[in-house]
Amino acid sequence: MKIPTDNIAGFEKAVEVDSGVAKNYVAHAYVGDPEGDALMAELSEYDHAEVREFLRAGMDRDQSALSRGPDEVRAFFESIVPPPWYDPSEFAAGIRMFHRNSKVILAAFVGGVLIEGFTTNISKSFFITGRVRDQGVRRLQQNNRHLVESFIPGGLDRDSDGWKLSVRLRLIHAQVRRLLGESDEWDEDAWGLPISAAHLGYALTAFSARLLKHMKRLGANYTDEESASFMAVWRYVGYLMGIPETILFRDEEEALQLFKIGGMCEPEPSVESISMANSLVNSAPLLAEMTDPEIRQKFASYIYGVSRAVIGSELADQLKYPHTSTMGVLAWFRIQQRYERMMRNPVLRRLPLISRFDRTKFDQFSNLLVVSAFDEAGISYAVPDHVYNEQSSKW
């Protein structure tokens, strides 16, 4: 079994804890997305505008436009059919829970799992291309949009935006994998494939099972049925993103184990992980349209404190976070969540004390949820056409 050299030391420790998961994880370091990769290789012969139109036609099932493109586009989209385990009736409880806890979910997402999901060597892909450094705000907007659309009732149906955005991510990953693979920047022996199935499978466990853990610490409430449903939504999102079922979790317990063992197989956060984490945190105030430098800096410091409280001081220090205080951060979020639950009671809502909470920072943070990449022209299906973001056509 070929193992990326960066993963050897961690793998030797991880295999002593759970050899099956550890071996499966490193094996997927050299697995991409055969169907998606083949499609983007085929489309590499076409110009940027043509590729965008072919992909739009496939997403929208525009048969007239599809007939003018290569047969591979039609075949790819026709191949995306629900797996035998797909049951959309399982999604309802998780969707309700998402909307009931949406404010805490965003805090846990932006300050926690989005950081954790990219502390693996997947960060090297994003660092080299410059996507986060160049367009950190845009990346957060797109993450928010995908999150929201996936948890709208019916959002993962074939013609809905959650489905389309998930498949769009799959194709962008395939294109970046192709561009990086053809560049001199990527060290396959050390890092495996760019945006490998191992790294995507790991990231999905962060966005799902780890998100549930962080939500709980921040005061969210949910039942076992709701958490299982939440995981079911994310599992189907992962399937649509092209993550092989051989490394796609089946439930929360399996996801947490993959997160644990996969994390052990990874090296300590690199300079690329440090750059990505801090870029994301510092992009958040700009996403909230804070232009005053002093206000922006204060809000960034607040987010650093929330993030440090969520991910823990050990990882925060590895990521070179500033030494902000976390005293009372988690307790305050839990108070706010109790307040939200109380406010659903029409009798309690009339009590004078209830209206006296200072909610400014909490609302600023939660408002990031509604600041998403909603483009007037609709979803863009453009993909990068150069390995460096600054030299690529707009996408």
C-alpha positions in Angstrom: 0.0 0.0 0.0 1.4 3.4 -1.1 1.3 6.0 1.7 2.1 9.7 1.3 5.3 10.3 3.1 3.7 13.1 5.2 1.3 10.5 6.6 3.7 7.7 7.5 4.5 8.8 11.0 0.9 9.5 11.9 -0.3 6.3 10.2 2.1 4.2 12.3 0.4 5.5 15.5 -3.1 5.4 14.1 -2.9 1.8 13.0 -2.3 0.8 16.6 -5.6 2.3 17.6 -7.8 1.2 14.7 -5.9 -0.5 11.9 -9.0 -0.9 9.6 -9.9 2.8 9.6 -6.3 3.9 9.4 -5.5 1.7 6.4 -8.6 2.7 4.6 -7.9 6.4 5.2 -4.4 6.4 3.8 -5.5 4.1 0.9 -7.9 6.8 -0.2 -5.1 9.4 -0.3 -4.5 8.3 -3.8 -8.2 8.1 -4.8 -9.9 10.9 -6.6 -13.2 10.9 -8.4 -12.8 8.7 -11.5 -16.1 9.9 -13.2 -15.7 13.6 -12.3 -11.9 13.5 -13.1 -12.6 11.9 -16.5 -15.2 14.5 -17.4 -13.0 17.5 -16.5 -10.2 15.9 -18.5 -12.5 15.7 -21.5 -13.7 19.3 -21.1 -10.1 20.6 -20.9 -10.1 20.8 -24.7 -12.9 23.4 -24.6 -12.8 27.1 -23.7 -14.0 28.5 -20.4 -17.4 29.7 -21.7 -18.1 26.4 -23.4 -17.4 24.4 -20.3 -19.6 26.7 -18.2 -22.5 26.2 -20.7 -22.1 22.4 -20.9 -22.2 22.1 -17.1 -25.2 24.4 -16.9 -27.0 22.3 -19.4 -26.2 19.2 -17.5 -27.4 20.7 -14.2 -30.6 22.1 -15.7 -31.2 19.0 -17.9 -31.3 21.3 -20.9 -31.4 18.6 -23.6 -31.1 21.0 -26.5 -27.8 22.5 -25.1 -26.6 19.1 -24.1 -26.9 17.8 -27.6 -24.4 20.4 -28.7 -21.8 19.3 -26.2 -19.7 16.1 -25.8 -21.6 12.9 -24.9 -19.5 12.6 -21.7 -21.4 15.5 -20.1 -24.8 13.9 -20.6 -23.4 10.5 -19.4 -21.9 12.0 -16.3 -25.1 13.7 -15.2 -27.3 10.7 -16.0 -24.9 8.5 -13.9 -25.8 10.5 -10.7 -28.6 8.5 -9.4 -29.7 8.1 -5.7 -28.0 5.1 -4.0 -30.0 2.3 -2.6 -29.8 3.8 0.9 -31.2 7.2 -0.1 -34.4 8.0 1.8 -35.4 11.7 1.7 -38.0 11.0 4.4 -35.1 10.7 6.8 -34.1 14.4 6.3 -37.1 16.2 7.8 -36.1 16.0 11.5 -32.5 17.1 10.7 -33.7 20.0 8.6 -36.1 21.2 11.4 -33.2 21.0 13.9 -30.9 22.9 11.6 -33.3 25.9 11.4 -34.1 25.8 15.1 -30.4 26.0 15.9 -29.2 28.0 12.9 -27.4 30.7 14.9 -25.3 28.2 16.9 -24.7 26.1 13.8 -23.1 29.0 12.0 -20.9 29.8 15.0 -19.8 26.2 15.2 -19.4 26.0 11.4 -17.3 29.2 10.8 -15.4 29.1 14.1 -15.0 25.4 14.4 -15.4 22.7 11.7 -14.5 24.9 8.7 -11.2 25.4 10.4 -10.8 21.7 11.5 -11.8 20.4 8.2 -8.9 22.1 6.5 -6.1 21.4 9.0 -5.2 18.3 7.0 -2.9 18.5 4.0 -6.0 19.5 1.9 -5.0 23.0 2.9 -2.1 22.8 0.5 -4.5 22.6 -2.5 -6.2 25.8 -1.4 -3.0 27.6 -0.5 -1.3 26.9 -3.8 -4.3 27.9 -5.9 -4.8 31.0 -3.8 -8.5 30.6 -3.5 -8.7 31.5 0.2 -6.0 34.2 0.3 -7.5 35.9 -2.8 -11.2 35.4 -2.2 -11.7 34.4 1.4 -15.0 36.4 1.6 -16.3 34.7 -1.5 -15.3 31.3 -0.2 -17.3 31.9 3.1 -20.2 33.1 1.1 -20.2 30.0 -1.1 -19.9 27.7 2.0 -22.8 29.5 3.6 -24.9 29.2 0.4 -24.2 25.5 0.1 -25.0 24.9 3.8 -28.3 26.8 3.6 -29.5 25.2 0.4 -28.7 21.7 1.6 -31.0 22.2 4.6 -33.9 23.7 2.8 -36.8 21.2 2.6 -36.4 19.5 -0.8 -33.0 21.2 -1.3 -31.3 18.0 -2.3 -33.9 16.9 -4.8 -32.5 16.6 -8.4 -33.6 20.0 -9.6 -33.0 22.0 -6.4 -30.0 24.2 -5.6 -28.6 22.1 -2.8 -28.2 19.2 -5.3 -26.7 21.5 -7.9 -24.3 23.2 -5.5 -23.1 19.8 -4.2 -22.4 18.5 -7.7 -20.8 21.8 -8.6 -18.3 21.3 -5.7 -17.6 17.9 -7.0 -16.7 19.2 -10.5 -14.6 22.1 -9.1 -12.6 19.6 -7.0 -12.0 17.5 -10.0 -10.9 20.5 -12.0 -8.5 21.7 -9.3 -7.2 18.1 -9.0 -6.4 18.1 -12.7 -4.8 21.5 -12.7 -2.6 20.8 -9.6 -1.7 17.4 -10.9 -0.4 18.9 -14.1 1.6 21.6 -12.2 5.1 21.5 -10.8 3.8 22.7 -7.4 2.2 19.4 -6.2 4.3 16.7 -4.5 2.2 13.6 -5.0 4.7 11.3 -3.2 4.5 13.5 0.0 0.8 14.5 -0.1 -1.2 12.0 -2.2 -3.6 13.3 -4.8 -4.8 16.9 -4.6 -8.2 17.1 -2.8 -8.2 13.3 -2.3 -11.1 11.1 -1.3 -9.4 10.7 2.1 -9.3 14.5 2.7 -12.9 15.0 1.5 -14.2 12.1 3.6 -12.4 13.6 6.6 -13.8 17.1 5.9 -17.3 15.7 5.7 -17.0 14.1 9.1 -16.0 17.6 10.4 -19.0 19.3 8.8 -21.4 16.7 10.2 -20.5 14.8 13.3 -18.0 17.3 14.7 -20.5 20.1 14.0 -23.0 18.3 16.2 -20.5 18.1 19.0 -19.6 21.8 18.8 -23.3 22.8 18.5 -24.0 20.9 21.8 -21.1 22.8 23.5 -22.6 26.1 22.3 -26.0 25.3 23.7 -27.9 23.6 20.8 -30.5 21.1 21.7 -31.5 18.1 19.6 -32.8 14.6 19.9 -31.1 11.3 18.8 -33.6 11.2 15.9 -32.7 14.7 14.8 -28.9 14.1 15.0 -29.3 10.9 13.0 -31.4 12.8 10.4 -28.8 15.6 10.3 -26.1 13.0 9.5 -28.3 11.5 6.8 -28.5 14.8 5.1 -24.7 15.2 5.2 -24.2 11.7 4.0 -26.2 12.3 0.9 -24.4 15.6 0.3 -21.1 13.7 0.5 -22.4 11.2 -2.1 -23.4 14.0 -4.4 -19.9 15.5 -4.0 -18.4 12.3 -5.3 -16.9 10.9 -2.1 -16.6 7.2 -2.6 -18.9 5.1 -0.4 -15.8 3.2 0.8 -14.9 6.3 2.9 -18.3 7.8 3.3 -19.6 7.4 6.8 -22.8 5.6 7.6 -23.7 7.2 10.9 -22.4 9.6 13.6 -20.3 7.0 15.4 -18.5 5.9 12.2 -17.9 9.6 11.3 -16.4 10.5 14.6 -14.0 7.5 14.4 -12.9 8.5 10.9 -12.3 12.0 12.1 -10.2 10.7 15.0 -8.2 8.2 13.1 -7.8 10.3 10.0 -6.6 13.2 12.1 -4.0 10.9 13.7 -2.7 10.0 10.2 -2.2 13.7 9.3 0.9 15.7 10.1 0.6 18.7 12.5 -1.0 21.7 10.9 1.3 23.2 8.3 2.0 26.8 7.3 -0.7 26.3 4.7 -3.2 25.3 7.4 -2.2 28.3 9.5 -2.6 30.6 6.6 -6.0 29.2 5.6 -7.4 29.3 9.2 -6.4 32.8 9.8 -7.6 34.0 6.4 -11.0 32.5 7.1 -11.3 34.2 10.5 -10.2 37.5 9.2 -12.6 37.3 6.2 -15.6 37.0 8.4 -15.9 40.7 9.4 -15.7 41.6 5.7 -18.4 39.1 4.9 -20.5 41.0 7.5 -19.7 44.2 5.5 -17.7 45.7 8.3 -15.4 48.2 6.6 -14.2 50.3 9.5 -10.8 48.9 10.5 -11.3 49.3 14.2 -14.7 47.6 14.2 -13.4 44.9 11.9 -10.5 44.2 14.2 -12.7 44.0 17.2 -15.1 41.5 15.5 -12.2 39.4 14.3 -10.9 39.2 17.8 -14.3 38.1 19.0 -14.4 35.4 16.3 -10.9 34.2 17.3 -12.2 33.9 20.9 -15.2 31.9 19.8 -13.1 29.7 17.5 -10.5 29.1 20.2 -13.2 28.1 22.7 -14.7 25.7 20.1 -11.6 24.0 18.6 -9.5 24.1 21.9 -6.4 25.9 22.8 -4.0 23.2 21.6 -5.2 23.4 18.0 -5.6 27.2 18.2 -2.0 27.6 19.3 -0.8 25.3 16.5 -2.7 27.6 14.1 -1.0 30.6 15.6 -4.2 32.2 16.9 -3.7 35.3 19.0 -4.0 34.6 22.7 -7.6 35.8 23.2 -9.6 35.0 26.3 -12.2 32.3 26.1 -13.6 33.0 29.5 -17.4 32.9 29.4 -17.7 32.4 25.6 -19.3 29.0 25.7 -21.5 30.0 28.7 -22.7 33.1 26.9 -23.7 31.1 23.8 -25.6 28.6 26.0 -27.4 31.4 27.7 -28.4 32.8 24.3 -29.7 29.5 23.2 -31.8 29.2 26.4 -33.1 32.7 25.7 -34.1 31.6 22.2 -36.0 28.7 23.5 -37.7 30.8 26.1 -38.7 33.4 23.5 -40.7 30.6 21.7 -43.0 30.6 24.8 -45.6 33.4 24.3 -46.0 33.9 28.0 -42.3 34.2 28.8 -41.8 36.5 25.8 -43.8 39.2 27.6 -41.6 39.3 30.7 -39.6 42.6 30.9 -36.3 40.8 31.8 -36.3 38.9 28.5 -35.8 42.0 26.4 -32.8 43.3 28.4 -30.1 41.0 27.0 -27.4 42.7 24.9 -27.4 40.5 21.8 -25.2 42.6 19.6 -22.2 40.3 19.1 -24.3 37.2 19.0 -26.5 38.7 16.2 -23.5 39.9 14.3 -22.1 36.4 14.2 -25.3 34.7 13.4 -26.1 37.2 10.6 -23.3 35.6 8.6 -25.7 32.9 7.8 -27.8 35.2 5.6 -24.8 36.7 3.8 -24.4 34.1 1.1 -23.3 33.9 -2.5 -26.7 34.6 -4.1 -25.7 35.8 -7.5 -28.4 37.7 -9.5 -27.6 35.7 -12.6 -28.0 32.4 -10.7 -25.5 29.7 -9.8 -22.3 30.0 -11.8 -21.0 26.8 -13.2 -17.8 28.2 -14.3 -14.7 26.3 -13.2 -11.1 27.5 -12.8 -9.0 27.3 -16.0 -5.6 28.0 -14.4 -3.9 26.5 -11.3 -3.5 30.0 -9.8 -6.7 31.8 -8.9 -5.4 35.2 -9.8 -4.6 34.0 -13.4 -7.8 32.0 -13.8 -10.9 33.3 -15.6 -13.7 34.3 -13.2 -15.5 31.4 -11.6 
